[in-house]
Amino acid sequence: MSESENRLKGVRIDPTACVHPTAELDAGVEIGPFTVIGEGVRIGANTKIASHVVIDRWTTIGRDNHIFQFVSIGAAPQDLGYRNEKTETIIGDRNVIREFVTIHRATTKDRLKTECGSNNLFMNYVHIAHDCRLGDNLIMANTATLGGHVTIDNNAIVGGLVAVHQHVRIGAYCIIGGASAVSKDIPPYVMAVGNRASVYRLNAVGIRRQGFTREEIDEIKKAYRIVFRSNLSTSAAVDRLRQEMPDSKHAKRFADFIAGSKRGIARERTKRKSEAQEED
């Protein structure tokens, strides 16, 4: 894109920045000092990119994002089998990406895309590895780290210093406590913590804050008890959810998540009697 075209669109590029001629910048984009924008990169309207950022080749970034200094997006994956094939990194809209975040492009072993949705907050030093697939409205706190091929569903929170094993899935509306090591899938609506992470309790405060009705919360509590308190195998719990709660979208989310788990789900840790009564 020519300098005159950029001026017409209100694009601001610091003179010290390096922007590849094949990069596409929409109206209102700002590129800070010493930032590098690579081959085939596309950046949506009004996205602000601070100084000393590197956005590598074949990356697509949506509109209204705020990318802070020293971020690296779209670098080659840390995978010994990668041979510089054309794979992608795709970022949605209205994300806040803080200092020293790293997001790597995909390998050829999955869908050829590393994807992050919209309205997410990635705090300092977050690492999102190759082939991850992240939803919307997520918070990842400082130094949270994802191995390759991790999936995080919408409205989840990953605490600081958390390490998530490759191929793990984290369900919607759940919270992973700080300094946890996650090696099993974490079902939706729960709190999980520990090394290795186990389910601690239902994320009752979180789902109330999301505006769920009293009836919906009761459905989620019932589904939780069937999965974690009934002494059933996971397959039997899925069957019971589908038989007893066929019209509940929340029970369906539990059942579908568990049935689709490839690594197995984290189980509930043993609680003192007082803790169990407090949850109820």
C-alpha positions in Angstrom: 0.0 0.0 0.0 1.4 3.4 -1.0 2.1 6.3 1.4 -0.6 8.4 -0.2 -3.2 5.6 0.2 -2.3 5.4 3.9 -2.7 9.1 4.4 -6.1 9.0 2.8 -7.2 6.3 5.2 -5.8 8.1 8.2 -3.2 5.4 8.8 -0.3 6.6 11.0 3.0 4.8 10.7 6.0 6.0 12.7 9.0 6.7 10.4 11.1 4.2 12.2 8.6 1.3 11.7 9.1 -1.3 9.0 6.0 -2.3 7.1 6.1 -4.9 4.3 4.7 -3.6 1.0 2.2 -6.5 0.9 0.7 -5.6 4.3 -2.9 -4.3 4.3 -3.8 -1.6 6.8 -7.4 -0.4 7.2 -8.5 3.1 8.2 -7.3 4.5 11.5 -4.5 2.0 12.1 -1.6 3.3 14.1 1.9 1.7 14.0 4.4 2.8 16.6 8.2 3.3 16.6 10.5 0.4 15.6 7.5 -1.9 15.0 7.9 -4.5 12.2 4.8 -5.6 10.1 5.6 -8.7 7.9 4.6 -10.1 4.6 0.9 -10.6 3.9 -0.2 -9.1 7.3 -3.7 -7.6 7.4 -4.7 -5.2 10.2 -8.3 -4.0 10.8 -9.6 -0.5 11.3 -8.5 1.5 14.3 -6.2 -1.1 15.7 -3.4 0.6 17.7 0.1 -1.1 17.7 2.7 0.4 20.1 6.5 0.5 19.7 8.8 -2.5 19.2 6.1 -4.9 18.2 6.7 -7.7 15.6 3.8 -9.0 13.6 5.1 -11.7 11.4 3.9 -13.1 8.1 0.4 -14.3 7.2 -1.2 -12.8 10.3 -4.7 -11.3 10.2 -5.8 -8.9 13.0 -9.3 -7.5 13.3 -10.4 -4.0 14.3 -10.2 -1.9 17.4 -7.4 -4.0 19.0 -4.8 -2.4 21.3 -1.4 -4.1 21.1 1.1 -2.9 23.6 4.9 -2.7 23.2 7.2 -5.7 22.8 4.5 -8.1 21.7 5.2 -10.8 19.1 2.4 -12.2 17.0 2.6 -14.7 14.2 6.2 -16.0 14.7 7.1 -19.5 13.5 5.9 -22.2 15.9 8.2 -23.9 18.4 7.8 -27.2 16.6 10.8 -29.1 15.2 8.7 -30.5 12.4 7.8 -27.0 11.0 9.4 -26.2 7.7 8.2 -22.6 7.1 5.0 -23.7 5.4 2.3 -21.1 4.9 0.1 -21.2 8.0 -1.8 -18.5 9.8 -2.4 -16.5 12.9 -5.9 -14.9 13.2 -6.9 -12.4 15.9 -10.4 -11.0 16.3 -11.7 -7.6 17.3 -11.3 -5.4 20.4 -8.6 -7.4 22.1 -6.1 -6.0 24.6 -2.7 -7.6 24.2 -0.3 -6.5 26.9 3.5 -6.4 27.0 5.6 -9.4 26.0 2.7 -11.5 24.9 3.7 -14.2 22.3 1.2 -15.8 19.9 2.7 -18.3 17.4 1.3 -19.2 14.0 0.1 -22.8 13.3 1.9 -25.9 12.2 0.6 -28.1 9.4 -0.6 -30.8 11.9 -4.1 -29.4 12.5 -6.2 -26.7 11.0 -3.3 -24.5 9.8 -4.5 -21.7 12.0 -3.8 -20.3 15.4 -7.0 -18.4 16.3 -7.9 -15.9 19.1 -11.4 -14.5 19.2 -12.7 -11.1 20.3 -13.0 -9.0 23.4 -10.1 -10.8 25.2 -7.5 -9.5 27.7 -4.1 -11.1 27.5 -1.9 -9.8 30.3 1.9 -9.5 30.4 4.0 -12.5 29.2 1.0 -14.7 28.1 2.1 -17.3 25.6 -0.3 -18.8 23.1 1.4 -21.7 21.2 0.8 -23.0 17.7 -2.6 -24.3 16.7 -4.4 -23.0 19.7 -8.1 -22.0 19.3 -9.4 -19.4 21.7 -12.9 -18.0 22.0 -14.3 -14.6 23.1 -14.4 -12.7 26.3 -11.4 -14.5 27.9 -9.0 -13.2 30.5 -5.5 -14.7 30.6 -3.5 -13.4 33.5 0.2 -12.7 33.7 2.5 -15.5 32.4 -0.3 -17.9 31.7 1.0 -20.4 29.1 -0.7 -22.6 26.6 0.9 -25.6 24.9 0.1 -26.3 21.3 -3.5 -27.3 20.1 -5.2 -26.0 23.3 -8.8 -24.9 23.0 -10.4 -22.4 25.4 -14.2 -21.8 25.1 -15.9 -18.4 25.6 -15.9 -16.5 28.9 -13.2 -18.5 30.7 -10.5 -17.0 33.0 -7.0 -18.5 33.2 -5.1 -17.3 36.3 -1.5 -16.2 36.5 1.4 -18.6 36.1 -0.9 -21.3 34.8 0.6 -23.9 32.4 -1.8 -25.8 30.2 -0.7 -29.0 28.5 -1.0 -29.4 24.7 -4.4 -30.6 23.4 -6.2 -29.7 26.6 -9.6 -28.0 26.3 -10.9 -25.5 28.9 -14.7 -25.1 29.0 -16.9 -22.0 28.9 -17.4 -19.9 32.1 -14.7 -21.7 34.1 -11.8 -20.3 36.1 -8.4 -21.8 36.4 -6.7 -20.8 39.7 -3.2 -19.3 39.7 -0.1 -21.4 39.4 -2.0 -24.5 38.3 -0.7 -27.1 35.9 -3.6 -28.3 33.7 -3.2 -31.8 32.1 -6.8 -32.8 31.7 -9.8 -31.1 30.1 -11.6 -28.7 32.4 -15.4 -28.9 32.0 -17.5 -25.7 31.7 -18.9 -23.7 34.7 -16.3 -24.9 37.2 -13.3 -23.7 39.2 -10.2 -25.8 38.9 -6.8 -25.4 40.7 -3.7 -27.4 41.5 -0.8 -29.4 40.1 -2.2 -31.4 38.5 -5.4 -29.3 38.3 -8.6 -30.8 39.7 -12.1 -29.4 39.9 -12.5 -27.4 43.1 -16.2 -26.3 42.9 -18.8 -24.8 40.7 -18.0 -21.3 39.5 -21.1 -20.0 41.2 -20.0 -16.3 41.5 -18.8 -16.2 38.0 -22.0 -17.5 36.4 -24.1 -15.1 38.5 -22.0 -12.2 37.2 -22.6 -13.4 33.7 -26.3 -12.7 34.2 -27.6 -16.3 34.4 -31.2 -16.6 35.8 -32.0 -18.4 39.0 -33.5 -21.2 37.0 -30.3 -21.5 34.8 -28.1 -21.6 37.9 -30.2 -24.4 39.4 -29.9 -26.3 36.1 -26.1 -25.9 36.2 -25.9 -27.0 39.8 -28.0 -30.1 39.1 -25.8 -31.0 36.1 -22.6 -30.4 38.2 -23.9 -32.8 40.9 -24.7 -35.5 38.3 -21.2 -35.2 36.8 -19.1 -34.9 40.0 -21.2 -36.1 42.9 -23.1 -39.1 41.6 -20.2 -41.6 41.6 -21.1 -42.4 38.0 -18.5 -43.0 35.2 -18.2 -40.2 32.8 -20.1 -42.0 30.1 -22.9 -42.9 32.6 -23.1 -39.3 33.7 -23.5 -38.1 30.1 -26.3 -40.6 29.6 -28.0 -39.4 32.8 -27.7 -35.7 31.8 -29.3 -36.4 28.5 -32.1 -38.5 30.0 -33.0 -36.3 33.0 -32.3 -32.8 31.5 -33.0 -33.1 27.8 -34.2 -29.5 27.5 -31.4 -27.8 29.3 -28.7 -26.1 27.2 -26.4 -26.1 30.1 -26.7 -29.8 30.7 -26.2 -30.3 27.0 -23.0 -28.2 27.2 -21.7 -30.4 30.0 -22.7 -33.6 28.2 -21.2 -32.6 24.8 -18.0 -31.4 26.4 -17.5 -34.6 28.4 -18.4 -36.8 25.5 -16.0 -35.0 23.2 -13.1 -35.0 25.6 -10.0 -36.7 24.3 -7.7 -36.3 27.3 -10.3 -37.1 29.9 -11.8 -34.5 32.3 -10.4 -33.3 35.6 -12.2 -34.8 38.5 -13.4 -33.1 41.7 -10.9 -33.1 44.5 -11.9 -34.5 47.8 -13.4 -31.8 50.0 -14.0 -31.4 53.7 -17.6 -31.6 54.7 -17.7 -27.9 55.5 -16.6 -27.0 52.0 -19.2 -29.1 50.3 -21.9 -27.5 52.5 -20.7 -24.0 51.7 -21.1 -24.6 48.0 -24.7 -25.7 48.4 
